[in-house]
Amino acid sequence: MTETFGPEYVRPMQADCPRCACCTAALCERGRNSIQGCAGLTPYEHRETVHGCPCSSGSTRHTASWRIAQVRATRLARELPLTEDVEALLRAMAAGARVEDPGGLFPQIKVRGLGQLVHGMPAITPLGHTYLAARDDVRSFTGARVVDIDMKTRTARVEVPAWRPDETVTVLLDQILSDTGFPPDLVADRWFEVEANWKAPTADRLVLTYFRPGAPAALVSPVADAAGGE
């Protein structure tokens, strides 16, 4: 008997991700380094399966989604802060108080990802703590040098001498490109002026925003900022 259509091609099976039950290892590797996450890199008909994958979630430290969420919460606190009464509710949640919400203010916190319901009661999220830190921390402009970039993960290692001269912090490359308008080849081994909470206790707490070209000699020490830095 003659086969008329030729052999059928079957795509090789990809290894499952060892950290989740919904994705392949290859998908999670890409999703972890993309603000789209695993769902955004998956065909529409399969997105429900991978929706909420923890490997690329904004609530999982060091994912691209987590890094951009820290920046967005910080800029929200600086540029469009909550009203006084809403922020007071968020602070009560941060203090661990059992809060009531007779004024119906909590939805304004929840829609921004700063709070969530836990057992039916309002509770602050890690992003809510980031927001409050941005409101309370000393933030001012200082010098920062992009040590190098990684095009595969689209990240940059950045040195902030005012914070710690012997350590680097990881920043999304696209954040720097968006702020400065520079192409990637003009970013590595270059000094910038950046707003930072340079007293942050850890690299995870250090959030850099508003990258712009700067001269290293004048920017190693933090300087006052007209937008509210100290």
Secondary structure, 3 states (H helix, E strand, C coil): CCCCCCCCCCCCCCCECCCCCCCEHHHHHHHHCCCCHHHHCCCHHHHHHHCCCCCCCCCCCCCHHHHHHHHHHHHHHHHCCCCHHHHHHHHHHHCCCCCCCCCCCHHHHHCCCCEEEECCEEEECHHHHHHHHHHHCCCEEEEEEEEEEECCCCEEEEECCCCCCCCEEEEEHHHHHHHHCCCHHHCCCEEEEEEECCCCCCCCCCCEEEEEECCHHHHCCCECCCCCCC
